[in-house]
């Protein structure tokens, strides 16, 4: 019983560490000690708009490339403690 508590504690610590790194929980099961986490790439739209205004629109090319290459990309990891 104590061993199960220690495993659950370790599992929750690992999940908390990943959340602190910016991951979000997609699915979590405490009984099986399995968790699926996801981290989506974030784009600073405000910065790109300001740079586009400052460069008279030339930055829009880079902004468009960033939008096209980073859309719908996400990292998914699974934590499994046995």
SULLIN-V951817 format. One record per residue. OMEGA is omega in whole degrees, 0 to 359 (* if undefined). NEAR is the number of other ideal C-beta (glycine too) atoms within 12 Angstrom. D_LAST is the distance of its C-alpha to the last C-alpha in Angstrom with 2 decimals. Layout:
OMEGA;NEAR;D_LAST / OMEGA;NEAR;D_LAST
This chain:
179;7;14.02 / 180;8;14.04 / 178;11;10.58 / 179;16;9.42 / 180;13;11.91 / 178;14;10.78 / 179;22;7.25 / 178;24;9.46 / 178;17;11.98 / 179;19;10.14 / 180;27;9.16 / 176;21;12.83 / 179;18;14.16 / 178;25;12.89 / 179;31;14.37 / 178;18;17.47 / 181;17;17.94 / 177;26;18.02 / 178;21;20.41 / 178;13;22.56 / 176;15;22.87 / 179;16;24.34 / 174;25;21.65 / 182;22;21.84 / 175;22;19.35 / 180;22;19.99 / 180;17;17.39 / 178;26;14.77 / 181;18;12.93 / 183;19;11.69 / 179;11;11.08 / 181;18;8.48 / 177;24;7.51 / 181;23;9.21 / 175;31;12.40 / 181;22;15.27 / 182;28;17.70 / 177;23;21.18 / 180;20;23.82 / 178;17;27.36 / 182;16;30.10 / 178;15;32.76 / 178;21;36.47 / 184;14;38.93 / 180;14;41.69 / 179;12;44.03 / 181;16;44.11 / 178;24;44.88 / 178;16;47.65 / 179;13;49.22 / 177;20;49.13 / 178;20;50.67 / 181;15;53.46 / 182;13;54.09 / 178;15;54.34 / 174;10;56.51 / 181;15;53.91 / 181;14;53.02 / 179;19;49.48 / 178;18;49.01 / 180;16;48.49 / 179;18;45.49 / 179;25;44.23 / 178;17;44.49 / 178;14;42.58 / 180;22;39.76 / 182;18;39.67 / 184;13;39.71 / 184;13;37.06 / 183;18;34.50 / 176;14;34.83 / 174;11;31.80 / 177;16;29.50 / 175;18;26.03 / 177;17;22.80 / 177;18;19.68 / 178;24;16.17 / 176;23;12.78 / 179;30;9.95 / 179;18;6.46 / 182;22;3.79 / *;12;0.00
